[in-house]
Each structure stands twice: as structure tokens, then as C-alpha cells.
Amino acid sequence: MEMKRESDFVRYLFKWLLLIFTVFAVVSICFNLVTYMREKQYYSRIIEQEQQERINYLSRNINEELTNLKITANMAVKEEIVQDLYCRYDYVNSYERSKLMEAIRKRCMEIDNLNSFVSSSWLYLPEKNLKIGRDGYDFVEEEAYAFVLENKENELISIKDGKAYIIEILNKNYLLDKWSRDNILSIFVIELNTGLIRQELQFAKMMDDDVLFMISPDNATVYFSTRDIIYQNLKQGEKPNKLLLDGEEYLFMSSHDDGHFFGLYYMQDQSFLHLIQNKMITSILLFAGIIVLTILLAFALFYRRVFRPLEVLLVDAFAQIKKSNLSYRIPVTEKNRVFTNLYQNFNYMAERIDTLVSRELKQEILVNQANFKHLQAQINPHFMYNSYFLLYRMIKSGDKEGSLLVCENLGRFFKYINRDSGENKSLEDEISHARSYAIIQGYRYKGIIHVDFPELPVRYHYIEVPRLIIQPLIENVFKYVVSEMEEEEEICLRVSYEEKGEELLIHVENSGKLDAEQLEIIRKKLKDTEENSDITALMNINARLQVFFKKEKPLDVNRSLLGGLRVTLHVNL
């Protein structure tokens, strides 16, 4: 009877859970669909408005520049110096003629430098077969007439051989045909910087596949375009604001500030938006499928009684072991006596693992502590005595500021070693400690050693490192290099930082005379497991960094460009 009531309760609970999850799935899917439609309309409108403002701004700027250049060309061709040269060309000597041409050449140079949209400019005097530009003048024959007649179709911007020009003509008689050869006195030509204009069009695009082009006012000639197109070949799409180009659909927009020079049209690629739309729909369908699958999976697990004592206890037990909670034990009670043997074996396994791990961890801690105390024992005595004698000499000599600085850094140095707790420190503290040591020793060996030890960049302050990995390297320089230096020889000590990939390299190097044989000896000793008394600091630092960063080679030794040893620490960022 109890089993039946339990079964009925499970079925009742199963039905209600199924209903709740089904309603939740339907509501979630509907909510996502409504949100998607609203966001799509909103962002489509925002993107279209933003792009319309961008092309309006671009069109207005280009039109202002071309208008200024048109006015400049019109003024240049009508300048008095041009008419003087034409009228006096055959009646003055070569010197006077050269002066007139030089004035025109300078005018062309001014125009070339006036505007970034100008590539070059020049003046034609067709009857004189003369062409004057910034580079000087040249004699041409039919070039001027041919140039003008080939470009007379458009009086605003002329396109020839992929180049664009603004052409202004000065006529002898404005009542006669403007393009008649006999009526042309002079021609002024400005070649536009087509590369810059195309670059401006490229910058105005929102996506790489969009098309932006400038076209003549009569829509007959495409001046500039981000893609080779023929305007007449564009086809109307399904909607009034849609065009088809090579079978692809584009949203069509035109600027509102074109002026008289051109029309600026923008075709926004719709394939990207369609791709986003398809991905969004796919995501919604996938979301719906995941919800349905989750419901089915959840009830399948529920139907199979996943909360049975064995599964619940074992899942929880192994999760605790995975979290390194090795003290966890499965409670053995009368209710689970069927699995008593299994639970006891699990508890025995966990206990053994806990014992072994604790033993290894304690042994590693004791070894590190011993090494650390050994380092402290090396650092404290002799350095302290020497520092007191240094202060004595400085105070006796009246070096008050130097004495205060040494006292301050000496206090920081011993506080860091003896009072600061914790095996690990921030790299900022470690570098600060090493710099205090270097400052003190720099005063002690003043005039003998030059120290270049910059402060650590702020972006590396947070890095956690083992204690005493920098200062012992600097101490080695004073211990071995300075003691072996010759008279009147100066030693250079340098510390530098280099970011490489996901590591920060800390270089500690010194000048001196280190040959390849000595360097190889140091490298071999670092590889040996036996302790080497003369490089104990290097071995200790290398071992602690290997444990801390889990690296095989956290420390490199090489020959410095200064001539001595360079030690490089690899610190994880």
C-alpha cells in the first residue's frame, strides 16, 4: 500500500513538473521571438539612420572641396598673368617670358599644396603649344586641344584613363562656341587625387561588402566607386529601397547634400544581415531544442530514481574528492547497510590518499622552509655588519642625506626579511626589497659599481612570486664579481623587464669577463641534483620557481652583452 501511494505521488509530481517545464519552455521561446523582432527593427532603423548621416557628411565635405577647387581653377585661368603671357609671349625677350611662366608655375605649386584632393595642376596655352605645371614648362603640340575635346561632355568633373579632372577654359570671345579651337585662349586643369577620394569612400562603409559610389548628375558616368559597377545594370529589388547587383540584394540610399558635382549613392550589403537573422533563428530553435531535451533528460533521470542513496552519496563523495576535500567520509548507517563494504572501501581509499598527500606536502614545506632559512642565514650577518660600518663612515664624513637614505632602505630591507610573514609576495614588494639592497650596496661600493635598476611598471605589481628571488641574484654580483675585479675597474649591474607572450622576463646582468667555459660550468651545476655551494642561491631560486610556476626551466643563464653573467627569471603573467 505504501509502495502504491509512493508511486501515485511520483506520477502526480511528474505530471506537474512536466506541465511547469512545458509552460516555461513555451513562454521562453515566445519571449525570445518577440525580443528578436523588436531588436531587429530597432537596430535596423538605427543602422540606416547612422549610415545616412555618414554619407550626408561625406557628400557635403567632398562637394565643398570640389566647389572650392572649381572656383580656384576658374580664378586661375582668368588671372591677369595668364593673359599677359598670352598677349606678350611673342613680343618680349626670353627673360621676361621666363618671369611670366615662373609666376604661373608658382601659382600651380600653390594650388597643388592648397588641398589634399589635388594631385597636380597645369595651364595650357594651346596656340603657343605651351604647358606649364609645378615641375616647369614644356612644349606640346595637339595635346591641349585633344585633352579638352575628349572631356567636354562634362563641364564639372571629367574622367579619362581612370583619372579625374576639373577643367576651366578661358575663351577669347564668350559669344562664340566655347569649345571651338579658335576661341580657346587658355586651359587650366586640376587633376584630382582619386586615391584619396576612393579612400574616403572606403572609410564611409560600414561593412566590407557594401558599395559606395559617386556618379555624374545625369547618372551617365560613375566617377568613383568602391567596386566596379555600371549604374544602368542595377535592377530593382522586391522593395522600392532595394537594388540587385550581380544577384545580391542591397539596401539603397542616397545622400541629401550632393550639390551640383555628383550624386553619392550607398548600397548596403544585406547578406550579412540575413546571416545574422538566420543565426538568430537557428539560435532560437536550438534554444527550444535544448529546453525540450533538458526536460526529457531531467524526467528520464527522475524516472530512473537518480536520487537513490547509492548514486547521491557516491556523486557527492567523488565531488568532494575532486574539490581536494580529502577529509570527507561517507557516513555508514543502518539504512545503507547493503553498500557498507563499498562505502568502507571508499573511506579507506580517501584516508590513504589524505595521508600520502599530507605527508608529501609537509615534506615539501619543510624543505622550502629550510632553504628559506638558509638564505636568511646567508643574508643577515655579514650584510648587517657591513651596513653599520657604512653608516659609520657616512655619518663621520657628514653625508647626512645619504645616511638617511641608507637608514631608510636598511630598515625596509630587514623588515622584509625578518618581520613580513608569508612565503609568497607580490612582485612589487619583491622588486622594492631588491632595490633597497641595491641602493645600500651602491653607497657601499660608490665609484666602483654602477647600478641600473628601474622601478617595476605598475601593470606587473599584482603578480605573486616566491620570496627572495631577485635580491640573492644581485647579492651574487657583489659577492663574486666585485671581489674579483681589478683595481680602477668599474662594474655595471643592470636589471630590466621584458614582456614576452604570457611571461614577464626579469633580467639581472652584470659586466665582467665571463667566458664560455665558465658559463657552461654554471649551467651544468644548475642541472645537477646535488647542491653546489658556490651557486646555492641560483639552485634555490630555480627549485622554488619550478614548484611555484610548475615550469621545467623557470631560470636561464647566459652571457650578458655587458660581458658578465645574465640571469633571466620567467614569471607567469
Buried (B, 14 or more C-beta within 10 A) or exposed (E): EEEEEEEEEEEEEEEEBBEEBEEEBEEBBEEBBEEBEEEBEEEEEEBBEEBBEBBBEBBBEBBEBBBEBBEBBBEBBBBEBBBBBBEEBEEBEEEBBEEBBEBBBEBBBEBBEBBEBBBBBBBBBBBBBBBBBBEEBEEBEEBBBEBBEEBEEBBBBBBEEEEBBBBBBBBEEEEEEEBEEEBBBBBBBBBBBBEBBBEBBEEBBBEEBBBBBBBBBEEEBBBBBBEEBEBEEBEEBEEEEBBBBEEBBBBBBBBEBBBEBBBBBBBBBBEBBEEEEEEBEEEBEEBBEEBBEEBEEBBEEBEEEEEEEEEEBBEEBEEBBEEEEBEBBBEBEEEBEEBEEBBEEBBEEBEEEBEEEEEEEEEEEEEBEEBBEBBEEBBBEEBEEBBEEBBEEBBEEEBEEBBEBBBEBBEBBBEBBEEEEEEEBBBBBBBBBBBBBBBBBBBBBEEBBBBEBEEBEEEBEEBBBBBBBBBBBBBBBBBBBBEEBEEEEEBBBBBBBEEEEEBBBBBBBBBBEBEEEBBEBBEEBBEEEEEBEEBBBBBBBBBBBBEBBEBEEBBBBBBBEBBBBBBBBBBBE
